[in-house]
Amino acid sequence: MLEDLEKAIAEFKRAPAAMVFITGFMANLGIIPGIMDSYEAYGIAPIHNEDNLIIRDYLSHMSIFEGCRLSRSPTKTYRHNDMDYLENILRKNKDKRKLIITDGVFSMDGDLAPLSEIVELAQRYNAMIMVDDAHATGVIGENGRGTPEHFGVEGKINIVMGTMSKAIGATGGYLTGPPELIKMLRMKANSYIFSSSLPPEQACAIMAALRIIQEEPGLRTRLWKNVNHLRDGLKEMGFDILNSETQIIPILMGEEENAILAARLLFERGILTPAVRWPVVPKNKSRVRCTVTALHTEPQIDHILDVFHDIGKKLGII
């Protein structure tokens, strides 16, 4: 069953091979140390940590941070989506074996990584690329294959991973990449070797969801109609939704007390929007985070906007 699932993921992602982990978090904890310990883009051999350099986006997911830490490889962080900053690091470390890691969609801000520019820099400075596409799979790209499809760089990203717990609606994590990488990680990724595998009912559910993603593109059309409706309405009212470009829409509340109160008031009126606060986001950048789905109706979006208007006025946010 898991072999069937891995084949289905590889076919969906147009990748040569795939590998399934028990969760997305565990995937990153296994993939990053495995890559940095013994994987080259064109072969497998033991690697010395002093020869390595991981370069990650400042806003990359906590699982990436922990994976980098477990790898014991030197790690540098570039300012969020700042390609000049990234290039400066690459230029100063030409002799290092380099891995650039970024989210495809950033979970707290809802914006996209500029993958086209990252690919160009990686090719120029001989670096590998790993993209965490958790929040993009099924949603971003004409066929829902994620940010590499959206930016037209499929086949130019060395490693793509993601989760089954977002658009797919199940549990688990996955990795796509070259067969030799997959074969090596089955022996080197501790979070794969020493964890349970996905239950068969989850594998069946994921394969069914992948078929729906591919056979019912109208769901994505409805999703983006809802996203634009909510995003445009919030902006027109004067809310700060940062640089959101996706189905993840953060509404900035500032102080933690405002975010906590807003989340409670929203919940009392039937809207679940969790408060996100320090240390997940910087101090005084607390927010509530909306995630739109294809199954929301237009009247529901209108109701959400009405409630946000009332609460925004009450809290002095707008």
Secondary structure, DSSP 8 states (H G I E B T S, - for coil): -HHHHHHHHHHHHT-SEEEEES-HHHHHHHHHHHHHHHEETTEE----GGGEEEEEETT--HHHHHHHHHHT--EEEE-TT-HHHHHHHHHHTTTSEEEEEEESB-TTT--B--HHHHHHHHHHHTEEEEEE-TTTTTTSSTTS--HHHHTT-TTS-SEEEEESSSTT-S--EEEEE-HHHHHHHHHH-HHHHTS----HHHHHHHHHHHHHHHH-THHHHHHHHHHHHHHHHHHHHT---TT--SSEEEEEEESHHHHHHHHHHHHHTT----EE-TTSS-TT-EEEEEE--TT--HHHHHHHHHHHHHHHHHHT--
